[in-house]
């Protein structure tokens, strides 16, 4: 029961943090910095959990970080940039998100494994 309550609490924290990052840093006519930031930092944090115990990994990895990161907003933002004729910005955003997220996760794994 404690894991379910912790999961819900952490999911709420993750969702609120993502919403706040988007509110502060995403602009309707600009580059989606907030979504990029949450996805890259979330990937890094998930990499840090490589050796976490199953209950902790569930609560933090799936609950908090699953609610914090967002593939749907990433896809929406990329399409919106492309549809607005900002194809270079869309390409840069997709590359920064995919490469940045992968590198951040690898760095998190490396740091967790070294500890």
Backbone as numpy.savetxt, mean C-alpha at the origin, in Angstrom:
# Nx Ny Nz CAx CAy CAz Cx Cy Cz
-10.94 -15.16 19.71 -11.75 -13.96 19.71 -10.89 -12.70 19.71
-9.80 -12.73 20.46 -8.93 -11.56 20.51 -8.33 -11.26 19.14
-8.03 -12.31 18.36 -7.46 -12.09 17.04 -8.48 -11.41 16.12
-9.73 -11.82 16.20 -10.77 -11.19 15.37 -10.94 -9.72 15.74
-10.95 -9.42 17.02 -11.09 -8.02 17.45 -9.87 -7.21 17.03
-8.68 -7.79 17.18 -7.46 -7.10 16.77 -7.45 -6.90 15.26
-7.89 -7.91 14.52 -7.96 -7.81 13.06 -8.85 -6.64 12.65
-10.03 -6.56 13.23 -10.96 -5.48 12.88 -10.39 -4.11 13.25
-9.77 -4.03 14.40 -9.19 -2.75 14.82 -8.06 -2.33 13.88
-7.20 -3.26 13.53 -6.08 -2.93 12.64 -6.55 -2.62 11.23
-7.59 -3.30 10.78 -8.15 -3.00 9.45 -8.71 -1.58 9.44
-9.35 -1.18 10.52 -9.88 0.18 10.61 -8.74 1.20 10.57
-7.68 0.92 11.31 -6.52 1.82 11.32 -5.91 1.92 9.92
-5.74 0.79 9.26 -5.17 0.79 7.91 -6.02 1.56 6.91
-7.33 1.34 6.96 -8.23 2.02 6.03 -8.25 3.53 6.28
-8.26 3.92 7.54 -8.25 5.35 7.86 -6.94 6.01 7.44
-5.83 5.32 7.63 -4.53 5.87 7.22 -4.48 6.03 5.70
-4.98 5.05 4.96 -5.01 5.15 3.50 -5.89 6.30 3.05
-7.06 6.41 3.64 -7.97 7.49 3.27 -7.35 8.86 3.53
-6.68 8.99 4.65 -6.04 10.27 4.99 -4.91 10.59 4.03
-4.10 9.60 3.68 -3.01 9.82 2.72 -3.58 10.26 1.37
-4.63 9.61 0.93 -5.27 10.00 -0.33 -5.86 11.40 -0.27
-6.48 11.71 0.85 -7.08 13.04 1.00 -6.01 14.12 0.98
-4.91 13.86 1.62 -3.85 14.88 1.71 -3.03 15.01 0.44
-2.69 13.89 -0.21 -1.69 13.94 -1.27 -2.21 13.67 -2.67
-3.40 13.12 -2.83 -3.95 12.92 -4.17 -4.72 14.17 -4.57
-4.55 14.58 -5.79 -5.29 15.72 -6.32 -6.04 15.26 -7.56
-7.29 15.71 -7.73 -8.07 15.26 -8.88 -7.39 15.51 -10.22
-6.64 16.60 -10.34 -5.99 16.91 -11.61 -4.49 16.62 -11.59
-4.03 15.92 -10.53 -2.59 15.71 -10.40 -2.21 14.25 -10.25
-0.95 14.07 -9.95 -0.36 12.74 -9.77 -0.84 12.16 -8.44
-1.20 10.87 -8.40 -1.72 10.25 -7.17 -0.62 9.86 -6.18
0.02 10.87 -5.61 1.13 10.63 -4.67 0.71 9.82 -3.45
-0.49 10.06 -2.95 -0.95 9.35 -1.76 -1.09 7.85 -1.99
-1.71 7.48 -3.09 -1.88 6.06 -3.41 -0.53 5.39 -3.63
0.35 6.08 -4.32 1.70 5.54 -4.53 2.42 5.35 -3.20
2.32 6.33 -2.33 3.00 6.25 -1.03 2.46 5.10 -0.18
1.14 4.93 -0.12 0.62 3.84 0.71 0.97 2.48 0.13
0.95 2.35 -1.17 1.26 1.04 -1.75 2.74 0.67 -1.59
3.62 1.63 -1.73 5.05 1.34 -1.56 5.39 1.10 -0.09
4.91 1.97 0.79 5.20 1.77 2.22 4.52 0.52 2.75
3.34 0.21 2.25 2.66 -1.02 2.65 3.40 -2.26 2.19
3.98 -2.20 1.00 4.79 -3.32 0.50 6.02 -3.52 1.36
6.66 -2.42 1.75 7.82 -2.50 2.63 7.44 -3.13 3.97
6.36 -2.65 4.55 5.91 -3.18 5.85 5.55 -4.66 5.75
4.93 -5.05 4.66 4.59 -6.46 4.48 5.85 -7.31 4.37
6.87 -6.78 3.70 8.15 -7.50 3.62 8.76 -7.71 5.00
8.58 -6.75 5.88 9.11 -6.88 7.24 8.45 -8.04 8.01
7.28 -8.45 7.57 6.54 -9.52 8.26 6.89 -10.92 7.78
7.96 -11.06 7.01 8.30 -12.34 6.41 8.41 -13.47 7.43
8.88 -13.18 8.61 9.04 -14.22 9.63 8.03 -14.09 10.78
6.98 -13.35 10.57 6.00 -13.13 11.63 5.19 -14.40 11.90
4.73 -14.54 13.13 3.87 -15.67 13.48 2.52 -15.53 12.78
1.83 -16.65 12.52 0.55 -16.57 11.80 -0.48 -15.61 12.40
-0.72 -15.60 13.71 -1.72 -14.64 14.19 -1.31 -13.19 13.94
-0.03 -12.88 14.17 0.45 -11.51 13.96 0.40 -11.15 12.48
0.82 -12.08 11.63 0.79 -11.84 10.18 -0.63 -11.62 9.69
-1.58 -12.33 10.26 -2.98 -12.15 9.88 -3.49 -10.79 10.30
-3.25 -10.45 11.56 -3.76 -9.18 12.09 -3.11 -7.99 11.40
-1.79 -8.00 11.31 -1.09 -6.84 10.75 -1.01 -6.92 9.22
-0.60 -8.08 8.70 -0.43 -8.20 7.26 -1.72 -8.12 6.48
-2.68 -8.92 6.88 -3.95 -8.95 6.15 -4.88 -7.84 6.63
-4.98 -7.69 7.95 -5.89 -6.68 8.49 -5.43 -5.27 8.21
-4.34 -4.86 8.83 -3.87 -3.48 8.70 -3.36 -3.16 7.30
-2.42 -3.97 6.80 -1.80 -3.65 5.52 -2.71 -3.96 4.33
-3.58 -4.94 4.49 -4.56 -5.20 3.44 -5.54 -4.05 3.27
-5.90 -3.42 4.37 -6.80 -2.27 4.31 -6.04 -0.99 3.93
-4.76 -0.95 4.26 -3.94 0.23 3.99 -3.59 0.34 2.51
-3.14 -0.75 1.91 -2.78 -0.73 0.50 -4.03 -0.86 -0.35
-3.91 -0.47 -1.62 -5.10 -0.48 -2.46 -4.76 -0.69 -3.93
-5.14 -1.84 -4.44 -4.95 -2.09 -5.87 -6.02 -1.38 -6.68
-7.24 -1.32 -6.17 -8.32 -0.71 -6.94 -8.06 0.77 -7.19
-7.58 1.50 -6.19 -7.27 2.92 -6.40 -6.09 3.08 -7.35
-5.11 2.20 -7.24 -3.97 2.22 -8.16 -4.46 2.09 -9.60
-5.31 1.10 -9.86 -5.82 0.87 -11.21 -6.66 2.06 -11.69
-7.52 2.56 -10.82 -8.36 3.71 -11.18 -7.51 4.93 -11.51
-6.50 5.19 -10.68 -5.63 6.34 -10.89 -4.86 6.23 -12.20
-4.34 5.04 -12.50 -3.58 4.84 -13.73 -4.46 5.07 -14.95
-5.66 4.53 -14.93 -6.59 4.70 -16.05 -7.01 6.16 -16.18
-7.26 6.82 -15.06 -7.67 8.23 -15.10 -6.58 9.10 -15.72
-5.32 8.84 -15.36 -4.22 9.60 -15.95 -4.15 9.36 -17.46
-4.28 8.11 -17.87 -4.22 7.78 -19.30 -5.39 8.40 -20.06
-6.59 8.32 -19.49 -7.77 8.90 -20.16 -7.69 10.42 -20.25
-6.96 11.05 -19.32 -6.79 12.50 -19.35 -5.70 12.92 -20.33
-5.15 11.94 -21.05 -4.10 12.24 -22.01 -2.72 12.37 -21.39
-2.60 11.98 -20.15 -1.32 12.06 -19.44 -0.65 10.69 -19.43
-0.36 10.19 -20.61 0.16 8.84 -20.76 1.54 8.67 -20.13
2.38 9.67 -20.20 3.70 9.57 -19.56 3.55 9.50 -18.05
2.66 10.31 -17.52 2.42 10.28 -16.06 1.83 8.93 -15.66
0.92 8.40 -16.48 0.32 7.09 -16.19 1.39 6.00 -16.22
2.25 6.05 -17.21 3.33 5.05 -17.31 4.28 5.17 -16.13
4.65 6.40 -15.79 5.55 6.61 -14.65 4.90 6.10 -13.36
3.61 6.35 -13.21 2.88 5.92 -12.02 2.85 4.39 -11.92
2.55 3.72 -13.01 2.51 2.25 -13.00 3.90 1.68 -12.71
4.92 2.22 -13.35 6.29 1.74 -13.11 6.73 2.02 -11.67
6.46 3.21 -11.18 6.84 3.56 -9.81 6.11 2.68 -8.81
4.85 2.41 -9.07 4.06 1.58 -8.15 4.55 0.13 -8.15
4.70 -0.44 -9.34 5.10 -1.85 -9.43 6.56 -2.06 -9.02
7.44 -1.27 -9.59 8.87 -1.43 -9.26 9.15 -0.97 -7.83
8.57 0.15 -7.45 8.76 0.66 -6.09 8.22 -0.29 -5.04
7.05 -0.84 -5.28 6.47 -1.80 -4.35 7.28 -3.07 -4.24
7.74 -3.57 -5.36 8.55 -4.79 -5.36 9.89 -4.56 -4.66
10.54 -3.46 -4.96 11.81 -3.14 -4.31 11.62 -2.89 -2.81
10.55 -2.21 -2.46 10.28 -1.95 -1.04 10.03 -3.25 -0.28
9.28 -4.17 -0.88 9.04 -5.46 -0.24 10.34 -6.24 -0.09
11.17 -6.21 -1.12 12.46 -6.91 -1.04 13.34 -6.31 0.05
13.31 -5.00 0.18 14.09 -4.35 1.24 13.56 -4.74 2.61
12.24 -4.78 2.75 11.64 -5.21 4.01 12.02 -6.64 4.36
11.98 -7.52 3.38 12.37 -8.92 3.60 13.84 -9.01 4.01
14.69 -8.26 3.30 16.12 -8.28 3.60 16.38 -7.78 5.02
15.73 -6.72 5.41 15.92 -6.18 6.76 15.41 -7.15 7.82
14.25 -7.75 7.57 13.70 -8.70 8.53 14.57 -9.94 8.64
15.11 -10.39 7.53 15.95 -11.60 7.53 17.30 -11.34 8.20
17.78 -10.11 8.13 19.07 -9.76 8.73 18.96 -9.59 10.24
17.77 -9.35 10.72 17.59 -9.09 12.16 17.57 -10.38 12.97
